[in-house]
Amino acid sequence: MMHGTDDAKAILQRLGVPATVFASGDLPARSPINGQVIGHLRADTAEEAKVKIGRAAYAFKEWRLIPAPRRGEFVRLLGEELRAAKTDLGMLVTLEAGKIVSEGLGEVQEMIDICDYAVGLSRQLFGLTIATERPSHRMMETWHPLGVCGVISAFNFPVAVWSWNAALAFVCGDPVVWKPSEKTMLTALAVQALVKRAADKFGGVPDGLHEVLIGGRDLGELLVDDHRVPVVSATGSTAMGRHVGPKLASRFARAILELGGNNAAIVAPSADLDLALRGIAFAAMGTAGQRCTTLRRLFVHESVYDTLVPRLRKVYGSVKIGDPRENGVLVGPLIDKGAYEGMVRALDEARAAGATITGGERQNIGGADAYYVSPALVEVKAHDGPVKRETFAPILYVMRYSKFEDAIAMQNDVGAGLSSSLFTLDMREAETFVSVAGSDCGIANVNIGPSGAEIGGAFGGEKETGGGREAGSDAWKAYMRRATNTINYGTTLPLAQGVSFDIAE
């Protein structure tokens, strides 16, 4: 197996990223696989970032005039570039984010899927013709490009979240300025190179249609504060959203916030336990517990608890942990030391409260600067303490319940409202769960876990998750502005609501 630095360098060069961009600079790019530096990047200064935003604002004036189906053709070409680069870009995701190979490839497939979706959408950006009370009048709504779309993404989905926004923004007529996580900058450079390839094939793409800001939090704040950016999609913690949201509101910009999730699953008495076991295992341990939709709380009915939970303990004790590039590995590393320390604090607090913990130990893999842990199955008696807070690590809190309505109440009794699931063969329970009396989350699943969303459905959540939606349904409207048009094709001027305003000449 090649050294991570050599792998990253070879992939970036194959994708068309100049070596000068990642070979020297003040920002180290590290791989969580072994903690080693796999690239060096130079951070943009504030002035350089402002220039990039300015280029994007200027590109908007030209891009908005290109017919939407033609803009869709550009996104189709981008999808083709992603198909050709899937293996390389997927491996770069593995190297930089620590995902197992199938998850890295799956993330790129998600990019391809949203491009396909956006191409079709480019011919469906339509408004309504509205009934009017005035004779010889027509009333309609039209949708127009909004302007520069800022994207602030997190490390755990370093490229997919960008694509959810960028593919829609491009077909809607908006340029994109992207501030990736400081922990996953190389993947952003690779995507920028693929966008350029697509632009070269398309021809006539204005300079500045897609810009990348390399740097720290200060550049994200600059993007949020810039009045030339009318919409910002920000993915991260609820704390980040509390900072970003008011800033955008203060200048009346739109916010698409995808924030924390403390997701739960309920296992009912009638559940198919084999199905539930598989669904729980992936949702709780996939991506080393570092998905916003990761399963973090599990409510198991008392009648099946002593059957299911021992099976879960066995799975937790046998799951293969290691270098995510190796065959058979299902759990790779945590992103960094901070993530590991957060996990330790949560487990210490649960242990002090009397929890029974299976797993949770650091593993001697990858060297001193790599943080591999065994996923933790934490059996607790009360829905309290660390259970009600999101810890971005593979910790699954397990509790018994006796009444279905109590399980729903506990599931909803957290700040976040992203994703949720129920395992049951009882139709009444299933329908209640997805009704207004059930889950209060933006995603409510039955007989699958809470993670693994498809781009065909709007992704996002309620409460402290921020309320934003990406992909699916009518999410495209967030990237456009709506105008209501009334056209009088008659010879008189009737006023609405019967108002009379006669003037004398």
N, C-alpha and C positions, 0 to 999 in steps of 0.2 A: 504494500500500500504506500502510495507516494506521501511525502511530507505535505502537510496542509498548505504551507506557503507555496510550494511548487505547483500544487493542484490549482490553487486560486489564481496564481499568475498565468498558468497555461489557459485556464478557462477564460479569464478576462481578455487575454490576447486573442483567443479564437472568436470572442464575441465582438471584437473591434474596439476595446478600450485601450487607449494609448498607455504604454508602460509608464510614461512620465506622470500620469494622473494618480497612480497608486504606488509608485516606487519611492517617493520621498514626500515628506511633509510632517507636520506637527501632531497629526491625529493618527494614533495606531488603530488598525482594524485587527481585532483578536478573534480567534476561533474558540468557542467554548469546548470543543472536542479535546483540546490539550492546553488551552490558555495561551497559546503562542500567537505572536503577531504575524499576520498573513498579508499585511499591506500597510502602507503609510500614505495618508492623504493630507492635503493642505486645506485648512478651513477657509471658507469664504469670509472676507471682512464684511462688516455691516454695509459699507459703501458698495461692495461688489454684489451683495445680495439685493440691494435697492436697484442696482442697474439691471439685474436679472428680472426682477419684478417689473421694471419699466419696459424691458423688452417684451415680456409677456403681455403687458397692457397694450403695447403698440401692435403686437400680433393679433390681438382681439379685433382690432378695427378691420383687419383684412379677413381673418378666419370666419367671422360672423357672416360675411357676404357670400361665402362659398355654400352652395346648396347642401342641405343636410345629407341627402344620399351620397353626394361626393365626399363629404366628411366621413360618412360611413365606409366608403371605399378605402380611405386612409386607415381606419381602424381594422378593416379586413386584412390589409397588408401587414399591419402590426401583428395581428393574430397569426399570420403565416410565418412571420419572423419568430414568434414565440414557439410555434410548432417545431421549426427547424432547430431552435436553441433549447428545446425542453430538457434534454439530458444534461447539458452544461449548466443551464441556469438552475435546474433542480439541485444539482450537486453543489453549486455555489450557495444555495440556501442551506443545504446540509452543513457545509463548512462554516458558514457565518452564524447561523441560528441554532445549529445542533440538532436539527430534525433528522429522523431516520429517512433513508433514501426514498421510500414510497411516499412519505409525507412531503418531502421536498419536491418530488415530481408532481404530487397531487396539487401543490400550491400553484405550480406553473400551469397545470391543466385548468385550474380555476381561472387563471388569467386568460387562457384561450377561450374558455366557455363564455366569459363576460364580453370578450371581443365579438364572438358570434352573436351574442344577445344584442349587443349595441349596434351591430350592422343591421339587423332586422329593425331595431328601434329607429334607425335613421330615416326610415320611411313611415314612421308612425308618430311623429311629433305633432299630433293634431289637437285642435281645440274643438269647442262646441258651437253649434248654431243655436241661439237661445230665443225662445218665444218672446215676442215683445207686444206690449199692449197698444202700441201706436201704429196706426195704419200706414202702409207704404214705407215701413222701416224694416231694417234687418239688424239684429244684434248678434254678435259673435265674440268668441274669445280667441286670441292669437297668442302664441308662445314665441319668445325671442331669446336669443343667447343672453346670458346674464353678465359675463365678464370673466376675469381671471379667477380660477378655482385654486385655492391653496389646499394642499394635502399634507397633513402631519401624521406620519405612520409610526407604528410601534415595532419592536424587534421580532415579536413572535410570529407575525405574518408580514415579512419584510417586503414582499412584492404583490401579494394577492390584494391586500387592502388598497394599495395604490391603484391597481387595475380596476377595482370596483368603481372608483371615482373617476379615473382618467378616461376609461373607455366611454363612459356616459358623458363626461364633460366634453370630450372631443366631438362626439356626434351632435351634442347640443350647441356647439359653436364656441366653446370656452377653452382658452389656453389653461395650462396647469403649471403651477409652481409647487414643487415637492420638497418637503423637509423630512428626509428619512431619519430613523433613529440613529443616534451615534454608534449604536452597537451593530448596525447592519448597513454600513455605507457602501460596501463593495457591490452588493446586489443592486443598489440604486444606480451605481455607475454602469453596471451591465445592462439594466433596463434602458437607461438613457441611450446607450449605444444601439440597442435594438430599435428604439423610437427613431433614431437618426437614420437607420437603414430603411425603415418603412417610409420615412419622409423623403429620402433620396429616390426611392422607387416611385412614390406618388408624384413628386415634382410640384413645385409651387407652394410648398408649405412655408408659411412665414417664419422668419427667424424669431425665436422666442416662444414658439407654440408650447414647448415643454422645457422647463428649467428645473435644475436640481440645486438645492442649497445644502452644502456640506458644512456641518458645524454643530454647535451645541444648542442649548435651550435659548440662547439669546437670539439666534436666527429664527427659531420658531415664534418667539415673541414679536420679532420684527414683522414677520409674515402676518401674524394676527392683527397687528396694529396698523398695517398699511391700508389706507383708504382705497387704493387701486385694486384691492382684492375683496370683492363683494360676497364671496362665499368661502368658508373654510371648513373642511372636513378633518376633524381631529380624533385620532384613536389613541387611547391610553387609559390612565387611571382616572377614577372619579375626582381625585385631588387635582389632576391636571385640568379636567373639565370645569371644575369650580373656578379655576384661574382664567381659562380661555373664554368660557361662556360670557361672563360679564364684560370682558374687554370687547368682544364682538358686538354684544348688545349695545354697548356705549356708543358705537359708531353705526348702529343699525345694520350691521352685516349679518348674513345668514350663518348659522352654525349647524353643522351635521356632526353631532357628538356620539361617538361609539366608545363608551367608558366601561367601568368594571362590571363584573358578573359574579354572583355567588349562587351558582346554579344548582338546582336540586332535582332529584328523581324520586318517585314514589313507587314502591313495589307492592302491589295489592295482593290479596289472597289468591285471586284467580290467575295471577301472572304466569306466563310461560317462563319458568326459571332458567332454562337453558338460554333462551333469547335474552332475558334480562342480564344474565351473567356476562354474556359477550358485549352487550350494550354498555353495561356499567364499566367493564374493564377498559374498553377503548376510550370512553368519555372521561374517565377519571385518570388514566395513565398516559394516554396519547399526548405527544408533544411534551412529555415530562411534566404534565399538569400546567403547561404555560399557554393555554388557550383562554380567551375571554369566555368561551362557552364550556370550559372544562367542568365536569361534574365534581362538585365540592361537598354536597350534602346528600345523604341517602336516607330516606325514610322507608323502613321495611315493616310490613305488618307483622304483628306478634305471632301469627299462625305460621308464617313461613321464615321467620328470622333465623331460627335454629337449623333450618335446612340450607338457606342461601348463604348466610354469612360465613360458615365454615368453608364453603366452596370458594368464596371470595378470598379468605385468608390463604387458601392453597394457591390460588392464582397469583396473589401478591407475593407469595414466597417463591414462586417458580419463574416469574417473568424475567426475561433476559435483559440485563442492563449492560450498556457498553458503548463503544465507539459506534455512532449511528451509521457508519458506512459498512459495518459488518453484517453479513447475512444473519437473519434470525433475531437481531436486536430489536426490541420494541420500545425501550426507554433509553433515550440519550441523556446528555448532560443538561443541567440547569444553565442558564445563560451566563451567570457570573457569581462571584462571592456574595454580593448583596442578596441575590435570590436565595442562596443557601442559608444565609444568616436569618432571613425572614422566616424560612421554613423551620429552623431550629427554635426560634422564639415562639412560634405558634404551637409547636409540639410540646415545648416546655410548659407553656401555659395550660395546654390540655392535660398533660400528665399531672400537673399540680392540682387540677380539678378532679382527678380520679379516673381519667380515661384509660382504656386499655388500648395499647398501640402495637400494631403489627407492622414492622418495617420502619422506614424513616431514617436509616443509618446512612452515613456517607460511605461511598464505595471507593476503594483504592484503585481507581482507573484514571488514566490520562495524565497523571502527574499532579504536583502540588497546586497548580493553578487551574485545574479542571475540577468541576463540582458535580460529580455523579452521586445520586442518592437512590436508595430503594424507595419506591412509592409507599406512602404511609396509610394504613387502614386504621382509623381512630374510632373506637366504639365509645360513645358518650351516652350519658343518661339524660342530659338536659340540652335543650336548644338554646345555648347561651355562650358567652365568652367568645373565644376565637372562632367558634362555629358560625357566628353571625357576621364575621369579617372575611373578606377575600384575602387569601394568601396565595400568591402566584407561584404555586409549587404543587407537586403531586400528593396532596393531602385529601383524603376522603373521610368525612365525618359520618358515622353510621348511627342511627337511632331507631328505636322501636316506635310503632304507633298502633293504636287500637281502632280509632274512628277515622274514617276517610276525611271528614270535614276538618278534623284536627290536623291531619297531614297537610292538607291544602293551606290551612291557616299558618302552620309553621313554615311551609315553603315560601309563602308570601311575606313572612315576617322578617325581611331583611331589606336593606336600603336599595340594593340593585334589583333590576327587573329585566334581565336579558333573556335567559333561556331556561327551559324546564321540561320535564318529561314524566310520563306515567306508564308503568307496565301493568296492563290489566287485560283480561278478556271479557270484562263486564261492560256491556254497552253503555249502561247508565253512568258508570264511573267515567268512562272515556268521554262521553258527551258533556258531562258536568265539568270535567277538567278543562275542556276547550271553550266552555261557555263563559259568560260574564261572571258567574259565581265560582269559577275555577282559578286557573293560573292567572296572575297579573303580569306576566312577562310578555315581551314582544314575540317570543318564540315558545310555543307550547306543543310538544310532541307526544305521540302515543305509540308505545312499543318500539321506540328507538330512543337512544340517549339524547342529551341536550346539545351535543356538539356535532359538527359535520354538516353545516348548512350548504345548500345549493344556491347558485346565483339566480335561479328562477323565482325565489321567494325573497321578499324584502327582509334585509338583515338589520337588526337593531333591537333596542329594548326601551323600557319605560323607567320611571323613577330616577334613581341615581345613575342609571346607564345612559341617560342623556336625551332619549327620545329620537335620536337620529335614525335614518334608514338609508341603506345602501343596497344597490342591485334590486332586481325584481320589480314587478308591479309598476307603480307610478313614481318611483324614486327619481326618475329623470327630471321631474318638475322642480326639484331642489336646485338644479343647475340652470334654470331658465326663469325668465320673468313673464308674467301673464299680463296681457292688455285686454280690456273689454272695449269692443268697437261697436258703435251704433251708426248705421248708415241710413240716411234719409234719401229715398229715391222718388219721393213725391213732390208736390208743389205747395203743400201746406206745412205748418210747423206745430203739430200738436205736442203738448208738453205732458210729461209723465205725471201720474197721480191726479190728473184732471186740473192741474194748475192753469190759471188764466193770467196772461201777462200781455195785454193788448197795448200797443203804443200808437200814438197819433203822429202822422207826418204833416 
